[in-house]
């Protein structure tokens, strides 16, 4: 059976272990150590020293004597429990260590000079257990500090990523979203855009190459960049989506301003040419009228009339263009024979066609086709398309032609204007009907024109409820425009 003394020893050890188990942080370890020491012997003064920047310092900034400091420094270097007589009592030096490393030193002044073996045993037990516990607390604090730094950096990165105007998405190779930032919400409902993102990112992972794409979707422009990345030996696609509609709109406005300036410059030239001719011929008639024969005078007056008609047409086009822009142009439908109208258009284009060495022909399915439309606006639309075919003929070819064909159904008519001119690149199909647009080539800048003919033709056709498009075109071969118009109520 255990003796009473052994029972007391085991009870005290259990009490020490229980008290130490309650320690939850570095700060409470000091107070618990003080409490355990004072449960065995009353201390008059206490000190806690630890190394800080290669210097021993009192943790709680208590005042201490030089003698105390020297004893603690000696005890720190020895790493073992020491007792030093001091006046009527003793100074206890208790290094708390883990292996060879001293974590901190506890020192206390007590009014005792002799200590039992049992007391020394308890001090060693406390020092051993406290050393292991204190080291774990230090490691725990270090982990907490690192986690705090990691969390701080993570929050900083989250702020940066979520503050980005770009939508940032990471896809795995199965096209599951591995990560997305808050800006992704702005495109999450755009199913068509997400489908295109899916295809782009599959291409990134499959090819292991960066993809950069610009696309237009629902009136908005997006710049998409997809990069292949690797994480834990798995392939991912890091995708950046930026809404560049504002930039594109600015570019379009700048381009529109440029085209307007070119339009004004070209219009000035177009107006100056007939005005110069009218002025020159008029001045000649005035100054040399008595010396001119009838045929010469008639030729001069005919030229003046021709140039005046051209000038009138330019001014009328400008007026109509202005009305279209202001949405004030109204249709004035009437019943007329569209076959007869196109014959008139072909005949009136003879002079321009001859000058450009273009043969103009007209094929129709019937001799007469009645329609109830605005005759003037239909004439302008068809004439603008025909004049475009004549102006952009291919001068390097031996022969050039522009052919108008007319067909009808019970409710509509179809007009085609085919030529063997310079042709149009497919990427410009939708742009040729835009105001002031010109294909960027040397020939288009050699040919004079206002740049509004095709856009006006499109407006006139669509005002009737019809449609106009490029049916086919190949650069160097030619172009076919197709117009569909309802016949109207007859």
C-alpha positions in Angstrom: 0.0 0.0 0.0 1.1 3.5 -0.7 2.3 5.6 2.2 0.6 8.9 3.1 3.6 10.8 1.8 3.5 9.0 -1.6 -0.2 9.8 -1.8 0.5 13.5 -1.2 3.2 13.5 -3.8 1.0 11.9 -6.5 -1.8 14.3 -5.5 0.4 17.3 -5.8 1.7 16.0 -9.2 -1.9 15.5 -10.4 -2.7 19.0 -9.2 0.3 20.4 -11.2 -0.8 18.6 -14.3 -4.4 19.8 -13.9 -3.3 23.4 -13.5 -0.9 23.3 -16.4 -3.7 21.8 -18.6 -5.8 24.9 -18.1 -3.2 27.1 -19.8 -4.5 28.4 -23.1 -2.0 31.1 -24.0 1.5 32.4 -23.3 0.3 35.1 -20.9 -1.6 32.7 -18.6 1.4 30.3 -18.5 3.3 33.0 -16.4 0.5 33.4 -13.9 0.0 29.6 -13.6 3.7 29.1 -13.0 3.6 31.8 -10.3 0.5 30.2 -8.7 2.1 26.7 -8.6 5.3 28.0 -7.0 3.4 30.0 -4.4 1.3 27.0 -3.6 4.6 25.4 -2.3 6.4 28.5 -1.0 5.5 32.1 -0.6 7.4 34.4 -2.9 8.3 38.0 -2.0 9.4 39.0 -5.5 9.1 37.4 -8.9 10.7 38.0 -12.3 10.2 36.5 -15.8 13.1 36.9 -18.2 13.3 35.9 -21.8 15.7 36.6 -24.6 14.7 39.4 -27.0 16.9 40.5 -29.8 19.9 38.7 -28.2 19.3 40.4 -24.8 17.7 39.1 -21.7 14.8 41.3 -20.7 12.2 41.3 -18.0 8.9 40.3 -19.6 6.7 42.5 -17.4 9.2 45.4 -17.1 9.6 44.9 -13.3 12.5 46.7 -11.7 15.4 44.5 -10.7 18.9 44.9 -9.3 22.1 44.2 -11.1 22.8 41.2 -8.8 19.5 39.7 -9.7 20.2 40.2 -13.4 23.6 38.5 -13.1 22.2 35.5 -11.3 19.4 35.1 -13.9 21.9 35.5 -16.7 24.1 32.7 -15.1 21.1 30.5 -14.6 20.0 31.1 -18.3 23.5 30.0 -19.5 23.4 26.9 -17.2 19.9 25.8 -18.0 19.4 24.2 -14.6 17.6 25.0 -11.4 19.7 27.0 -8.9 19.3 28.4 -5.4 21.3 31.4 -4.2 21.4 32.7 -0.6 20.3 36.3 -0.4 20.0 38.0 3.1 17.5 36.1 5.2 16.2 34.1 2.3 17.1 32.7 -1.1 16.7 33.5 -4.8 15.3 30.6 -6.9 16.4 30.5 -10.5 14.1 28.2 -12.6 15.0 28.0 -16.3 12.0 26.7 -18.4 13.6 24.7 -21.2 12.8 22.3 -24.0 15.9 20.3 -24.7 18.9 22.5 -24.8 16.9 25.6 -25.5 15.9 27.9 -22.6 12.6 29.4 -23.4 12.4 31.8 -20.4 13.7 32.1 -16.8 11.6 32.3 -13.7 13.2 33.9 -10.7 11.8 34.5 -7.2 13.0 35.7 -3.8 11.7 33.6 -0.9 12.4 33.9 2.9 13.8 30.4 3.0 17.4 29.2 2.9 16.9 25.4 2.9 14.7 23.4 0.5 13.6 19.8 0.7 14.3 17.2 -1.9 10.6 17.0 -2.5 10.4 20.7 -3.3 13.3 20.4 -5.7 11.6 17.4 -7.4 8.4 19.4 -7.9 10.4 22.3 -9.3 11.9 19.9 -11.9 8.5 18.4 -12.8 7.1 21.9 -13.2 10.1 23.0 -15.3 9.8 19.9 -17.5 6.1 20.1 -18.1 6.0 23.8 -18.5 8.9 23.6 -21.0 6.9 21.3 -23.3 3.7 23.2 -22.9 5.4 26.6 -23.5 7.1 25.4 -26.6 3.7 24.2 -28.0 2.2 27.5 -27.1 5.0 29.3 -29.0 4.5 27.1 -32.0 0.7 27.6 -31.8 1.2 31.4 -31.7 3.6 31.2 -34.6 1.0 29.2 -36.6 -1.7 31.8 -35.6 0.6 34.6 -36.7 1.3 32.9 -40.0 -2.4 32.2 -40.5 -3.1 35.8 -39.7 -0.6 36.9 -42.3 -2.0 34.4 -44.8 -5.5 35.5 -44.0 -4.5 39.1 -44.4 -2.8 38.5 -47.7 -5.8 36.4 -48.8 -8.2 39.2 -47.9 -5.9 41.7 -49.7 -5.9 39.5 -52.8 -9.7 39.0 -52.6 -10.1 42.7 -52.4 -7.9 43.2 -55.4 -9.5 40.4 -57.4 -13.1 41.2 -56.5 -12.4 44.9 -57.0 -11.3 44.3 -60.6 -13.7 45.4 -63.3 -12.7 42.3 -65.2 -14.6 39.1 -64.7 -12.0 36.5 -63.6 -12.8 32.8 -63.9 -10.8 29.6 -63.5 -12.1 26.5 -65.3 -10.8 23.0 -64.8 -10.4 20.6 -67.7 -14.0 19.5 -67.4 -15.1 23.1 -67.7 -16.3 23.3 -64.2 -15.8 26.7 -62.6 -13.0 26.3 -60.0 -12.9 30.0 -59.0 -14.8 33.2 -59.9 -14.6 36.8 -58.7 -17.6 39.0 -57.9 -17.5 40.7 -61.3 -18.5 37.3 -62.8 -22.0 38.0 -61.6 -22.4 40.7 -64.2 -22.1 38.1 -67.0 -23.5 35.0 -65.2 -26.9 35.4 -66.9 -25.4 35.8 -70.4 -25.8 32.2 -71.6 -24.5 32.9 -75.2 -21.4 34.6 -73.8 -20.8 31.7 -71.4 -21.1 29.3 -74.3 -18.4 31.1 -76.2 -16.2 31.3 -73.1 -16.6 27.5 -72.8 -15.3 27.0 -76.3 -12.4 29.5 -75.9 -11.2 27.9 -72.6 -11.5 24.3 -74.0 -9.2 25.5 -76.8 -6.8 27.0 -74.2 -6.5 23.7 -72.3 -6.4 21.5 -75.4 -3.7 23.6 -77.2 -1.9 24.7 -74.0 -1.7 28.1 -75.6 -3.0 31.6 -74.7 -6.2 32.7 -76.5 -7.1 36.3 -77.0 -10.5 37.1 -78.6 -12.7 40.1 -79.0 -16.4 39.5 -79.6 -19.7 41.4 -79.7 -22.7 40.1 -77.8 -26.0 41.8 -77.4 -24.6 45.1 -78.4 -21.7 44.9 -76.0 -18.0 44.3 -76.8 -15.9 41.9 -74.8 -12.2 41.3 -74.7 -11.4 37.8 -73.6 -8.0 36.4 -72.6 -7.5 32.8 -71.6 -4.3 31.5 -70.2 -3.3 27.8 -69.4 -2.2 27.3 -65.8 -1.3 24.4 -63.6 -2.1 23.6 -60.0 -1.2 20.4 -58.2 -0.4 18.8 -61.6 -3.9 19.6 -63.0 -4.6 21.8 -66.0 -6.8 24.9 -65.7 -7.7 27.9 -67.8 -7.5 31.3 -66.2 -9.9 33.6 -68.0 -10.2 37.4 -68.0 -13.3 39.0 -69.5 -13.4 42.8 -69.9 -16.4 44.8 -71.1 -14.7 47.2 -73.6 -18.0 48.6 -74.9 -17.0 52.1 -73.8 -13.7 51.9 -75.5 -15.3 50.6 -78.7 -18.0 53.3 -78.6 -15.2 55.9 -78.2 -13.4 54.4 -81.2 -16.6 54.3 -83.2 -17.3 58.0 -82.3 -13.7 58.9 -83.3 -14.1 57.0 -86.6 -17.5 58.6 -87.2 -16.0 62.0 -86.7 -13.2 61.1 -89.1 -15.7 59.9 -91.6 -17.8 63.0 -91.2 -14.8 65.2 -91.9 -14.0 63.1 -95.0 -17.7 63.4 -96.0 -17.6 67.2 -95.7 -14.4 67.4 -97.6 -15.7 65.1 -100.3 -19.1 66.9 -100.4 -17.2 70.2 -100.8 -15.4 68.8 -103.8 -18.5 67.3 -105.2 -20.3 70.7 -105.0 -17.3 72.7 -106.2 -16.9 70.6 -109.4 -20.3 71.4 -111.0 -20.2 74.9 -109.6 -16.8 75.5 -111.2 -18.1 74.2 -114.5 -21.3 76.3 -114.4 -19.2 79.4 -113.5 -16.6 78.8 -116.2 -19.1 78.1 -119.1 -21.3 81.0 -117.9 -18.4 83.4 -117.9 -17.4 82.2 -121.4 -20.9 82.8 -122.8 -21.1 86.3 -121.2 -17.7 87.4 -122.4 -17.8 85.8 -125.9 -21.5 85.6 -126.6 -21.4 87.7 -129.8 -18.5 85.6 -131.2 -20.0 82.2 -130.4 -22.1 80.2 -133.0 -25.4 78.7 -132.1 -24.1 75.1 -131.8 -21.3 76.1 -129.4 -23.6 78.2 -127.3 -26.1 75.3 -127.2 -23.3 72.9 -126.1 -22.2 75.2 -123.4 -25.7 75.7 -122.1 -26.3 71.9 -122.2 -23.2 71.4 -120.1 -24.4 74.1 -117.6 -27.8 72.3 -117.4 -26.2 69.0 -116.9 -23.9 70.3 -114.1 -26.9 72.2 -112.6 -28.9 68.9 -112.5 -25.9 67.1 -110.9 -25.7 69.9 -108.3 -29.5 69.7 -107.7 -29.2 65.9 -107.2 -26.4 66.4 -104.6 -28.4 69.0 -102.8 -31.5 66.8 -102.8 -29.4 63.9 -101.5 -28.2 66.1 -98.7 -31.7 67.3 -97.9 -33.0 63.7 -97.9 -30.1 62.5 -95.8 -30.9 65.3 -93.3 -34.5 64.3 -93.2 -33.5 60.6 -92.6 -31.3 61.6 -89.7 -34.0 63.7 -88.2 -36.7 61.0 -88.8 -38.9 63.6 -90.6 -38.9 62.0 -94.1 -42.4 60.6 -95.0 -43.2 58.2 -97.8 -45.6 59.3 -100.5 -46.8 56.0 -102.1 -48.5 55.9 -105.5 -49.3 53.2 -108.1 -46.7 53.0 -110.9 -45.0 50.5 -113.2 -41.7 49.4 -111.6 -40.5 48.0 -115.0 -40.9 51.4 -116.6 -39.1 53.0 -113.6 -36.1 50.8 -113.9 -35.9 51.4 -117.6 -35.8 55.1 -116.9 -33.0 54.5 -114.3 -31.0 52.5 -116.8 -31.4 55.2 -119.5 -30.4 58.0 -117.2 -27.3 56.1 -116.2 -26.1 55.9 -119.8 -23.7 58.8 -119.6 -22.0 57.7 -116.4 -21.8 54.1 -117.7 -20.3 55.2 -121.0 -17.7 57.3 -119.2 -16.7 54.3 -117.1 -16.9 51.9 -120.0 -19.6 49.8 -118.3 -22.4 48.1 -120.1 -25.7 48.4 -118.3 -28.5 45.9 -119.0 -32.0 45.2 -117.6 -33.7 41.8 -117.5 -37.3 41.4 -116.3 -39.7 38.6 -115.9 -42.7 40.6 -117.1 -43.2 43.7 -119.3 -45.3 45.4 -116.7 -45.4 45.1 -112.9 -47.5 47.4 -110.9 -46.6 48.4 -107.3 -47.9 50.9 -104.8 -44.7 52.5 -103.3 -43.0 55.9 -103.1 -41.7 56.1 -106.7 -39.1 58.8 -105.9 -37.6 56.8 -103.0 -37.5 53.5 -104.9 -35.8 55.3 -107.8 -33.2 56.7 -105.4 -32.6 53.3 -103.8 -32.1 51.4 -107.1 -30.2 54.2 -108.8 -27.8 54.5 -105.8 -27.0 50.7 -106.1 -26.6 50.9 -109.8 -24.3 54.0 -109.6 -22.2 52.2 -107.0 -21.8 49.3 -109.4 -20.7 51.7 -112.2 -18.3 53.7 -110.0 -16.6 50.6 -108.6 -16.1 48.8 -111.9 -12.8 47.0 -112.4 -10.9 49.1 -114.8 -8.3 46.4 -115.4 -10.9 44.0 -117.0 -11.5 44.1 -120.7 -15.2 44.6 -120.3 -17.3 45.7 -117.4 -21.0 45.2 -116.9 -23.8 46.1 -114.4 -27.0 44.1 -114.8 -30.4 44.8 -113.2 -32.8 41.9 -112.9 -36.4 42.1 -111.8 -38.7 39.4 -110.7 -42.0 39.3 -108.8 -44.3 37.2 -106.6 -48.0 38.0 -105.9 -47.0 40.2 -103.0 -43.4 41.4 -103.6 -40.8 42.3 -106.1 -37.1 41.3 -106.1 -34.5 43.5 -107.7 -30.9 42.4 -108.2 -28.0 44.5 -109.3 -25.1 42.4 -110.4 -21.6 43.6 -111.5 -18.2 42.3 -112.3 -16.4 45.1 -110.4 -13.8 45.1 -107.7 -15.9 43.1 -105.2 -16.3 43.4 -101.4 -14.5 41.4 -98.7 -17.0 39.4 -96.6 -15.9 41.2 -93.4 -17.4 44.4 -94.8 -20.8 43.0 -95.8 -22.6 44.6 -92.8 -20.6 47.8 -92.9 -21.1 48.9 -96.4 -24.6 50.2 -95.5 -23.2 52.4 -92.7 -23.1 56.1 -93.1 -19.8 57.5 -94.5 -18.3 54.0 -94.7 -15.7 53.3 -97.3 -13.7 50.1 -97.8 -10.1 51.0 -97.0 -8.5 50.5 -100.4 -6.7 52.7 -102.9 -9.5 52.4 -105.5 -12.3 53.5 -103.1 -10.4 56.7 -102.3 -9.8 57.4 -106.0 -13.6 57.2 -106.7 -15.5 60.3 -105.8 -18.7 60.0 -103.8 -20.4 61.2 -100.6 -20.4 57.9 -98.8 -24.2 58.1 -98.0 -25.7 56.4 -101.1 -25.9 52.9 -99.8 -27.0 53.9 -96.3 -29.8 56.0 -97.9 -30.8 53.1 -100.2 -31.1 50.8 -97.1 -33.2 53.4 -95.3 -35.6 53.9 -98.2 -36.0 50.1 -98.7 -36.6 49.4 -95.0 -39.1 52.3 -94.7 -41.2 50.4 -97.3 -40.9 47.2 -95.1 -38.4 45.7 -97.5 -34.9 44.4 -97.1 -31.6 44.9 -98.9 -28.4 42.9 -98.6 -25.3 41.7 -100.4 -26.3 38.4 -101.9 -22.8 37.5 -102.9 -19.5 39.2 -103.5 -15.9 38.2 -104.2 -13.0 40.5 -104.4 -11.8 40.8 -108.0 -14.9 39.0 -109.3 -17.9 41.2 -108.5 -20.9 41.9 -106.3 -24.6 41.2 -106.3 -27.0 43.4 -104.3 -30.5 42.1 -103.6 -33.6 44.2 -102.8 -36.9 42.8 -101.7 -39.9 45.2 -101.7 -43.6 44.6 -100.9 -45.8 45.5 -103.8 -48.1 47.5 -101.5 -51.9 47.7 -101.7 -53.0 47.8 -105.3 
